[in-house]
Amino acid sequence: MHYNRLALKAGTAGGFLVLLLAASACQAQTKPAAATAAAEKNGFVKPSDSELKKKLTPLQYAVTQHESTETPFHNVYWDNHEAGIYVDIVSGEALFSSLDKFDSDTGWPSFTRPLVAANIRTRTDRLLGFSRTEVRSAHADSHLGHLFDDGPKPAGLRYCMNSAAMRFIPVADLQAEGYGQYFALFKAKAPATAKASK
């Protein structure tokens, strides 16, 4: 940005607005670079939009990139009771475990907590005209679903996720898929199947 040229206009009508818009444009230009640097630091660089369209199914793309919601009771994992973990469909970052999965009677896979808290982030979503807590993956920035406070005790949390945003990895495949560090969690344990408190 040529701030010297813009500063000359500061004394004219609308000059302050010109400077403000220029500063905003400069800040916006630095955001993608910062995001790219953060992604590279974590060993993952998000594919381009065109690459994602090729890699993902139309539903996976719509859910993860455009905050769509899949149909309840007609998705892959809502009633999956197999032991294993769920990872981001785009980045592969570990998100949830079957040990924390429960039957919420909603038709979507639901969990009481994330497997790796650092791989999850939340933000306020007002797309429907009221506030909800949106859940996104930290590195791929995929839309995953929403967080509600009507889950089982003691925490009372329900991470209501879209199957289309995740890939399930059975316990038997953890080592081969590169997630061997989570294998010990499943020794002598069974997947949680608790019903949500009403």
Stockholm file with secondary structure:
# STOCKHOLM 1.0

chainA/1-198         MHYNRLALKAGTAGGFLVLLLAASACQAQTKPAAATAAAEKNGFVKPSDSELKKKLTPLQYAVTQHESTETPFHNVYWDNHEAGIYVDIVSGEALFSSLDKFDSDTGWPSFTRPLVAANIRTRTDRLLGFSRTEVRSAHADSHLGHLFDDGPKPAGLRYCMNSAAMRFIPVADLQAEGYGQYFALFKAKAPATAKASK
#=GR chainA/1-198 SS CCHHHHHHTTTSTTHHHHHHHHHHHHHHHHHHHHHHHHHHHTTCCCCCHHHHHHHSCHHHHHHHHHCCCCCTTSSSSTTCCCSEEEEETTTCCEEEEGGGEEBCSSSSCEESSCSSGGGEEEEEECTTSSCEEEEEETTTCCEEEEEESCSSTTTCCEEEECGGGEEEEEGGGHHHHTCGGGGGGGTTCCCCCCBCCC
#=GC SS_cons         CCHHHHHHTTTSTTHHHHHHHHHHHHHHHHHHHHHHHHHHHTTCCCCCHHHHHHHSCHHHHHHHHHCCCCCTTSSSSTTCCCSEEEEETTTCCEEEEGGGEEBCSSSSCEESSCSSGGGEEEEEECTTSSCEEEEEETTTCCEEEEEESCSSTTTCCEEEECGGGEEEEEGGGHHHHTCGGGGGGGTTCCCCCCBCCC
//
